[in-house]
Amino acid sequence: MKNLKFLCILASLLLTGCEYVEFEAMEQTPETIEQNSSVMLKSAAGYNSLAGTIYVQQGIVTGLKIESKVTAKVISSVAWKIEGANYEGTQVSHKFTSLGGVVVTVNVKFTDNTTEDRTFTIQSIVDISTADPVKYFVTSNTDGTWTVLFLFSKERIKAVTDTAFYYNGLVNNWGEKKRIPIADKNYVIDSNGKPQRTTDVGKYIGANVILKDRGLYNIALIISGTNWTDLSGSAFIKQENSGLAWFFFDAGVVTSSGDNPTGETLPGATGDNYFRFEQIGDTIGGKTILYFKLDSTFTTNAFTLQELSGGTYSEPKTLYSVTNFPNWGKIEIPTVDLLGKVSGFRYGPNKKSPTVFSVNMAKSFSYDMYFKSIRFSLLNI
């Protein structure tokens, strides 16, 4: 009886001593969602969800790809929903019709039978070039030099807790990294398109460099002591290093020298800096022009191989030159031959060596490392 009495007293204390407290879940920010996710979203223009906002151009068919961030998590399938359209596959293409934030949802299944539902918000804008995370302004000095102000989008560093920022590169002859002054940490671009320092947070962080000699230069914005800021999607960036901005300087003129240094986007064509396509006419009787960027100047020996239904490849097909784009070759394919299936292509500089392919082929957003070819599914637009 003593034990029973003790239990009754303890129960009474527990019941009267407890108070209900409403639990508030920690707010999920885009940064924490990205950190906890096993997948990332990439666009053919070079933007990715790890680096920040993904921008697309309204009215242009854009390639999108889901990739695993975890080596052990292999993707088996992806289901997409974009502006009311449904797609299947790790890589899809979509023409964005609206402006502003567009919600993209994906259901990702992995080979270990786990799944992940992920929502991304993509920004659809009229001119994607305005979203470049690197901007520059040149001022002439009286001693024959120029001051070049590079502005780097703060969106790319908003998750960084450090307050000290540096820059280095050929602009500094790769000497000791230079610290960015407090006054240059907060820039905006005013309504006249001019850079202005601000006491507010600002939109950009600035690096002022003095240049005189003509030549090829690069610059990296350094965060957390040694890390280079990811500038993916910029016209100054080469694919092999997303933290190093390349440019050519000549008498005060700055020219971006990344993988797409001169806006070499083949007007009317959709794709990236290595493979693009353009549909002409309707499905029946129409044609699709495929463009391939070679490693050097085009010659009449340039070729492509088309994957056949059984997985083998065709005999070499001759590529033709592209007016005003000396490194590109093209071929015309009837649109009906490409619709409703995944098409594969390989290409190279010399049809006499049909197993030697261009290095640029593997740099394309549409390159499939498993099949070792450019693979895409054509939309009927």
C-alpha positions, 0 to 999 in steps of 0.5 A, spaced: 500 500 500 505 504 501 508 503 494 501 505 491 500 511 495 507 514 493 505 512 485 499 516 486 502 522 489 508 522 484 502 522 478 499 528 482 505 532 482 506 530 474 499 532 472 499 539 476 506 541 475 506 540 467 504 546 463 503 546 455 508 550 451 506 551 444 512 549 440 515 553 434 519 550 429 525 553 426 524 557 420 527 554 414 531 559 410 533 558 403 540 557 405 538 552 410 533 548 405 539 548 400 544 545 406 539 540 408 538 538 401 541 532 397 540 535 390 541 541 387 538 545 381 542 547 375 541 551 369 544 551 362 546 558 363 550 556 368 546 558 374 545 553 380 542 553 386 548 552 391 550 559 389 544 563 389 538 565 385 537 561 378 535 566 373 532 564 366 530 569 360 522 569 359 520 566 352 527 562 351 527 555 352 532 553 358 535 547 360 534 545 367 538 539 370 537 536 377 544 533 380 545 529 387 550 533 391 551 526 395 556 521 392 552 515 395 545 518 393 544 516 386 538 519 382 533 514 379 528 519 376 525 526 377 518 528 376 517 536 375 512 541 375 513 548 372 508 553 370 503 547 369 507 543 365 509 536 367 516 533 365 520 527 367 527 526 367 534 528 370 534 534 365 528 537 362 527 544 357 522 549 359 520 555 355 518 560 361 512 565 359 511 569 366 516 574 369 518 574 376 518 568 381 516 561 378 516 555 382 519 549 380 517 543 384 521 536 383 520 529 386 526 526 386 527 518 387 534 515 389 536 508 387 536 506 395 528 507 394 529 514 398 525 520 395 526 528 396 521 533 394 524 540 393 521 546 391 525 552 387 524 559 386 527 561 379 527 568 377 524 569 370 527 576 367 526 579 360 534 580 359 538 575 363 545 579 361 542 584 367 543 578 372 550 577 371 553 577 378 559 581 376 559 588 374 565 593 372 566 600 371 572 604 368 575 610 370 581 614 367 586 616 371 591 622 369 597 618 369 596 613 364 592 608 368 585 606 369 581 604 375 577 598 374 571 597 379 569 590 380 562 589 383 560 582 386 553 580 387 552 580 395 547 574 393 553 570 392 556 571 399 549 572 404 551 566 407 558 568 409 559 570 417 566 573 416 566 580 415 573 581 412 573 580 404 579 580 400 581 579 392 587 576 388 588 574 381 592 577 375 590 584 377 595 583 383 600 579 379 598 573 384 601 577 390 599 577 397 591 578 397 588 585 398 583 586 403 577 590 401 576 596 405 570 597 409 567 603 405 567 598 399 563 593 402 556 596 400 555 598 393 548 600 389 547 602 382 543 608 382 538 610 377 543 612 372 547 606 372 552 609 376 556 605 382 555 608 389 557 607 396 552 606 401 551 606 408 546 601 408 547 593 406 547 595 399 547 590 393 554 589 391 561 588 394 566 592 390 574 591 389 578 597 386 584 595 381 589 599 378 591 597 371 595 600 365 598 594 361 594 591 355 593 583 357 589 578 359 587 578 367 583 575 372 580 576 379 577 572 385 573 575 391 576 571 397 571 569 403 572 566 409 580 567 409 581 562 403 575 560 399 573 563 392 566 566 391 562 562 386 560 566 380 557 561 376 552 564 371 557 570 369 560 571 362 567 572 366 567 565 368 570 559 365 567 552 366 573 549 370 573 554 375 567 558 377 570 562 382 575 566 377 573 572 373 577 572 367 577 579 362 581 582 357 583 589 358 586 594 353 586 602 354 580 602 359 576 597 355 574 591 359 572 585 355 569 579 359 573 572 357 569 567 360 566 561 356 562 566 353 566 572 352 562 576 346 555 574 347 556 568 342 549 565 343 547 564 336 541 568 335 535 564 335 538 558 338 537 555 345 542 551 349 549 553 352 556 555 350 558 548 347 551 546 344 545 549 341 539 548 337 534 552 333 527 549 331 525 552 324 518 551 321 512 546 324 513 539 326 511 536 319 516 539 314 520 543 319 527 542 321 532 543 327 539 546 326 544 543 331 550 547 333 556 544 336 562 548 338 569 546 336 575 546 340 578 551 334 577 554 328 572 550 323 574 546 318 570 542 312 572 535 316 568 537 322 563 531 323 557 529 328 555 522 329 547 521 331 545 515 336 541 510 332 535 507 336 539 501 338 544 505 341 549 504 335 552 511 332 551 513 325 557 514 320 560 521 320 555 526 318 559 533 315 558 539 319 557 546 316 560 552 317 556 558 321 557 565 319 560 570 323 562 564 328 568 561 326 569 555 332 562 553 330 559 547 326 552 546 324 547 540 321 540 540 319 535 534 322 528 534 320 524 535 326 520 529 326 526 525 327 528 528 334 521 529 337 518 524 342 525 521 344 532 522 347 537 524 342 544 523 342 550 526 338 557 526 338 562 531 334 569 532 333 574 536 328 576 530 323 571 525 320 577 521 318 578 520 325 571 518 327 572 516 334 576 522 336 571 527 339 572 535 341 574 536 348 568 542 348 563 536 347 564 534 355 563 541 357 556 542 354 550 542 359 547 537 355 553 532 356 551 525 359 557 522 362 554 515 362 553 515 355 559 520 353 554 524 348 550 530 348 543 528 349 537 532 349 529 531 348 526 536 343 520 540 345 515 541 340 515 549 340 
